[in-house]
């Protein structure tokens, strides 16, 4: 057999593998609908209920990434800054709630002591 024949066989095998392999994988891969049909009914129901919420969460995350990317700083630093500001707001809110509860307890004590 000549060298040209060997090269043609190698080229043909390469084309078959590089084109046929992905086509084969595509043909045996189940679609999203087929995967959902394989779920048990509870998972199907939960997936249907949470699908819209997950899509909204993903949309919010993408919007945050776009906002962070507009900054001249790294996305990681912008995300960290936002997380720190959220934590500070939560701490402030928690402290305010604690202070309100303390004030309410003091008022209740005063009322109880005043009635005795």
C-alpha positions in Angstrom: 0.0 0.0 0.0 1.3 3.4 -0.8 1.9 6.3 1.6 -0.9 8.2 0.0 -3.3 5.4 0.8 -2.2 5.2 4.4 -2.7 9.0 4.7 -6.1 8.8 3.2 -7.1 6.1 5.7 -5.8 8.1 8.6 -7.6 11.2 7.3 -10.8 9.3 6.8 -10.6 7.8 10.3 -9.9 11.2 11.8 -12.9 12.7 10.1 -15.1 9.8 11.2 -14.0 10.2 14.8 -14.1 13.9 14.9 -17.6 14.2 13.2 -19.1 10.9 14.2 -18.2 11.0 17.9 -20.1 14.3 18.6 -23.0 13.2 16.5 -23.2 9.9 18.4 -23.0 11.7 21.8 -25.7 14.1 20.6 -28.0 11.3 19.5 -27.8 9.4 22.9 -28.0 12.5 25.2 -31.5 12.9 26.7 -33.3 16.2 26.3 -34.3 18.3 29.3 -37.9 17.2 28.9 -36.8 13.5 29.0 -34.7 14.1 32.1 -37.6 15.8 33.9 -39.9 12.9 33.0 -37.5 10.6 34.7 -37.9 12.5 38.0 -40.3 11.2 40.6 -43.5 13.3 40.9 -42.3 15.2 44.0 -39.2 16.3 42.2 -41.1 17.3 39.1 -43.5 19.4 41.2 -40.6 21.1 43.1 -38.6 21.7 40.0 -41.6 23.3 38.3 -42.3 25.5 41.4 -38.7 26.6 41.8 -37.8 27.0 38.1 -39.0 30.6 37.9 -37.3 31.6 41.1 -34.0 30.1 40.0 -34.2 31.9 36.7 -34.9 35.2 38.5 -32.0 34.5 40.9 -29.7 33.8 37.9 -30.9 37.0 36.2 -30.2 39.0 39.4 -26.7 37.5 39.6 -25.9 38.3 36.0 -27.1 41.9 36.5 -24.8 42.2 39.6 -21.9 40.9 37.6 -22.6 43.4 34.9 -22.7 46.2 37.5 -19.5 45.0 39.1 -17.7 44.8 35.8 -18.4 48.5 35.1 -16.2 49.4 38.0 -12.5 49.9 37.5 -11.8 47.4 40.3 -11.8 43.6 40.1 -15.2 41.9 40.2 -14.1 40.0 43.3 -13.3 43.2 45.3 -16.6 44.8 44.2 -18.5 41.6 45.3 -16.6 41.6 48.6 -17.5 45.3 49.2 -21.1 44.7 48.5 -21.1 41.7 50.8 -19.5 43.7 53.6 -22.0 46.5 53.1 -24.9 44.0 53.3 -23.3 42.5 56.5 -23.0 46.0 58.0 -26.6 46.7 57.2 -27.7 43.4 58.8 -25.6 44.1 61.9 -27.2 47.5 62.2 -30.7 46.1 61.8 -29.9 43.3 64.3 -28.6 45.9 66.8 -31.7 48.1 66.3 -34.0 45.1 66.8 -32.1 44.2 70.0 -32.4 47.7 71.3 -36.1 47.8 70.5 -36.6 44.5 72.4 -34.6 45.9 75.4 -36.7 49.0 75.4 -39.9 47.0 75.2 -38.7 44.7 78.1 -37.9 47.8 80.2 -41.4 49.3 79.5 -43.0 46.0 80.5 -41.0 45.8 83.7 -42.0 49.4 84.6 -45.7 48.6 83.9 -45.5 45.4 86.0 -43.7 47.1 88.9 -46.1 50.1 88.7 -49.2 47.8 89.1 -47.8 46.1 92.3 
